Amino acid sequence: MEQAKGRLAERQSVDMERAFTALRGYARAHNRRLSDVARAFIDDSEPLPGLVA
């Protein structure tokens, strides 16, 4: 999770809290577990359209 937050924060030039909020919001909006979204983001194993901090 920390790695996903850091990567998103760096890519979008936001703080860690905002990155976490974006990941959590994406997971909730798509009815997915936060850990699965974070793993997909880190692995770049699937597109995550709309994941914006």
C-alpha positions as CSV (number, residue, x, y, z in Angstrom):
1,M,0.0,0.0,0.0
2,E,2.8,2.4,0.9
3,Q,4.5,1.8,-2.4
4,A,1.3,2.5,-4.3
5,K,0.7,5.7,-2.4
6,G,4.2,6.9,-2.9
7,R,4.1,6.1,-6.6
8,L,0.8,7.9,-7.2
9,A,1.9,10.9,-5.1
10,E,5.1,11.2,-7.2
11,R,3.3,10.8,-10.5
12,Q,0.6,13.3,-9.8
13,S,2.6,15.7,-7.6
14,V,0.3,15.3,-4.6
15,D,0.9,14.5,-0.9
16,M,0.6,10.9,0.5
17,E,-2.8,11.6,2.1
18,R,-4.3,12.7,-1.2
19,A,-2.8,9.7,-3.0
20,F,-4.3,7.4,-0.4
21,T,-7.7,9.0,-0.6
22,A,-7.6,8.6,-4.4
23,L,-6.7,4.9,-4.2
24,R,-9.4,4.3,-1.5
25,G,-12.0,6.2,-3.5
26,Y,-11.2,4.2,-6.7
27,A,-11.5,0.9,-4.8
28,R,-14.8,1.9,-3.3
29,A,-16.2,3.2,-6.6
30,H,-15.3,0.0,-8.3
31,N,-16.3,-2.3,-5.5
32,R,-12.8,-3.7,-5.1
33,R,-10.4,-4.3,-2.3
34,L,-8.0,-1.5,-1.7
35,S,-5.1,-4.0,-1.6
36,D,-6.0,-5.3,-5.0
37,V,-6.2,-1.8,-6.5
38,A,-2.8,-0.9,-5.0
39,R,-1.2,-4.1,-6.3
40,A,-2.6,-3.6,-9.8
41,F,-1.3,0.0,-9.7
42,I,2.2,-1.1,-8.7
43,D,2.4,-4.1,-11.0
44,D,0.8,-2.1,-13.8
45,S,-1.1,-5.3,-14.5
46,E,-4.3,-3.6,-15.6
47,P,-5.5,-0.2,-16.6
48,L,-7.1,1.8,-13.8
49,P,-9.1,4.5,-15.7
50,G,-10.1,7.5,-13.6
51,L,-7.5,7.0,-10.9
52,V,-6.6,10.6,-10.3
53,A,-5.5,12.2,-7.0
